[in-house]
Amino acid sequence: SYSFCTLLEYQMAQLNLLVVYCSDLKTSLEYYRSLGLHFVEEQHGKGPIHWSTDLDGCIFELYPKRKADAEKFFPPLRFGLALKEKNIKFEIPKSGDADAPNIVRDPDGNYIHLTLTP
């Protein structure tokens, strides 16, 4: 059996950017803030205004879906967040299975696996 630190020594890659395209940026921003995340507003050149936060070395950004993107198929995204339970501002639905992760869906239907710490 390997410890977490041992596994990190052999890690080949690390997630450093996650972008979620939001149909309603304001609603999504409020949702992720309710999970205790703190965002800053950004704009690169003439690009769209979006929101960004650093999750321990992984930049997590919320971008607006553009009208040009409306006809494209965007499958739901699935990702995990480790969060302090005390910072979450809403009730997490319980799965009823002690071994199953807490899974919620954001306003755009993306699946988020929540790992809660005290």
Summary of the structure (lengths in Angstrom):
residues: 118
radius of gyration: 16.0
end to end distance: 26.3
largest distance: 50.2
contacts: 257
relative contact order: 0.21
helix: 19%
strand: 34%
